[in-house]
């Protein structure tokens, strides 16, 4: 998850003003021979380190590896200020598994949402962009001129 560092920065800047969470869903670029969930093809990238988890326990184990930050993924640990949730995996085939968050909120590898306290989505993106999230939060948190 390449956006751990930006999420850590945002969670520090907006501590006490906004809550942050990361939801681990399907492995976007699994190692061979697993298929990518977006293309249905075997596509190998330099970061195709792990196979697609086939069980929820496997997904939890892989999510823990990512959350802690590991050299093989070239990631830093996720801040304790950021909640880390794991999408459900009822069906052992991730291509057809339940993945309710991934299916409902948009199947994208690094999507982002800003959701107001009343549940209204103020901003969404299918590829996480720290600057856009920051601008949205600044706008929402700015004092209202009377």
C-alpha positions as CSV (number, residue, x, y, z in Angstrom):
1,X,0.0,0.0,0.0
2,X,1.9,2.9,-1.3
3,X,-0.2,5.5,0.4
4,X,0.9,4.7,4.0
5,X,3.3,7.6,4.1
6,X,0.7,10.2,2.8
7,X,-1.9,8.7,5.2
8,X,0.5,9.0,8.1
9,X,1.2,12.7,7.2
10,X,-2.5,13.5,6.9
11,X,-3.4,11.7,10.1
12,X,-0.8,13.7,11.9
13,X,-1.8,17.1,10.4
14,X,-5.5,16.5,11.1
15,X,-5.2,14.7,14.5
16,X,-8.3,15.4,16.5
17,X,-10.1,16.9,13.5
18,X,-10.5,13.9,11.2
19,X,-10.4,10.2,11.4
20,X,-8.4,8.1,9.0
21,X,-8.7,4.4,8.0
22,X,-7.2,2.1,5.5
23,X,-9.2,-0.9,4.3
24,X,-7.2,-3.8,2.9
25,X,-9.2,-5.5,0.1
26,X,-8.0,-7.7,-2.8
27,X,-4.3,-7.9,-3.6
28,X,-4.2,-5.5,-6.6
29,X,-1.0,-7.1,-8.2
30,X,-0.7,-10.6,-6.9
31,X,2.3,-12.8,-7.7
32,X,2.2,-15.4,-10.4
33,X,0.1,-17.5,-11.1
34,X,-2.7,-15.5,-9.6
35,X,-4.8,-13.2,-11.7
36,X,-5.1,-9.5,-11.2
37,X,-8.7,-8.6,-10.0
38,X,-8.9,-5.7,-12.5
39,X,-7.8,-7.3,-15.7
40,X,-8.2,-11.0,-15.1
41,X,-4.7,-11.5,-16.4
42,X,-1.4,-12.6,-14.9
43,X,0.5,-9.3,-14.8
44,X,3.8,-9.2,-12.9
45,X,5.1,-6.0,-11.5
46,X,8.2,-5.3,-9.3
47,X,5.8,-5.2,-6.3
48,X,4.0,-8.4,-7.2
49,X,5.4,-10.0,-4.1
50,X,2.5,-11.9,-2.6
51,X,-0.1,-14.4,-3.9
52,X,-3.8,-13.5,-3.7
53,X,-5.0,-14.7,-0.2
54,X,-7.6,-17.5,-0.5
55,X,-8.9,-17.3,3.0
56,X,-9.8,-14.5,5.4
57,X,-7.0,-15.7,7.7
58,X,-4.5,-15.4,4.8
59,X,-5.8,-11.9,4.0
60,X,-5.4,-10.9,7.7
61,X,-1.8,-12.3,7.8
62,X,-0.9,-10.4,4.6
63,X,-2.6,-7.2,5.9
64,X,-0.5,-7.4,9.1
65,X,2.6,-7.7,7.0
66,X,1.7,-4.6,5.1
67,X,0.6,-2.6,8.2
68,X,3.8,-3.3,10.0
69,X,5.9,-2.2,7.0
70,X,8.2,-4.7,5.4
71,X,11.3,-4.3,3.3
72,X,10.0,-6.6,0.5
73,X,7.1,-4.1,-0.1
74,X,9.3,-1.0,0.5
75,X,6.6,0.4,2.9
76,X,6.9,2.2,6.2
77,X,4.6,1.1,9.0
78,X,1.1,2.6,9.2
79,X,0.7,5.1,12.0
80,X,-1.3,4.1,15.1
81,X,-3.5,7.1,14.3
82,X,-4.9,5.3,11.2
83,X,-7.4,2.5,11.7
84,X,-6.7,-0.6,9.6
85,X,-9.6,-2.7,8.5
86,X,-9.8,-5.8,6.4
87,X,-12.5,-6.5,3.9
88,X,-14.4,-9.8,4.2
89,X,-13.5,-12.8,2.2
90,X,-16.3,-15.5,2.4
91,X,-15.6,-17.2,-0.9
92,X,-12.2,-18.8,-1.4
93,X,-12.0,-17.4,-4.9
94,X,-11.1,-13.6,-4.7
95,X,-12.4,-13.2,-8.3
96,X,-15.8,-14.2,-7.0
97,X,-15.5,-13.7,-3.3
98,X,-17.7,-11.4,-1.3
99,X,-15.3,-8.5,-0.8
100,X,-18.2,-6.2,0.2
101,X,-16.3,-3.0,0.8
102,X,-14.3,-3.4,-2.5
103,X,-17.5,-4.2,-4.4
104,X,-19.7,-1.5,-2.9
105,X,-17.3,1.4,-2.7
106,X,-15.6,0.9,-6.1
107,X,-13.1,-1.7,-7.0
108,X,-9.9,0.3,-7.2
109,X,-6.4,-0.4,-5.8
110,X,-5.9,2.9,-4.0
111,X,-9.3,4.7,-3.8
112,X,-9.9,7.4,-1.3
113,X,-13.0,9.0,0.2
114,X,-13.6,12.0,2.5
115,X,-16.9,11.3,4.4
116,X,-18.4,14.0,6.6
117,X,-19.7,13.2,10.1
118,X,-23.3,13.1,8.7
119,X,-22.3,10.3,6.3
120,X,-22.3,12.4,3.2
121,X,-19.4,11.7,0.8
122,X,-17.7,15.1,0.3
123,X,-15.0,13.8,-2.0
124,X,-13.9,10.6,-3.7
125,X,-11.1,9.5,-5.9
126,X,-10.2,6.2,-7.5
127,X,-6.5,6.8,-7.1
128,X,-5.4,8.3,-3.7
129,X,-4.0,11.8,-4.0
130,X,-2.8,13.3,-0.8
131,X,-3.0,16.9,-2.0
132,X,-6.6,16.6,-3.1
133,X,-7.6,15.0,0.2
134,X,-5.8,17.8,2.1
135,X,-7.5,20.5,0.0
136,X,-10.9,18.9,0.7
137,X,-10.3,18.6,4.4
138,X,-9.0,22.2,4.6
139,X,-12.2,23.4,2.9
140,X,-14.4,21.4,5.2
141,X,-12.6,22.4,8.3
142,X,-12.3,26.1,7.5
143,X,-14.2,28.4,9.8
144,X,-17.5,29.5,8.2
145,X,-17.6,33.2,7.6
146,X,-20.7,34.9,9.0
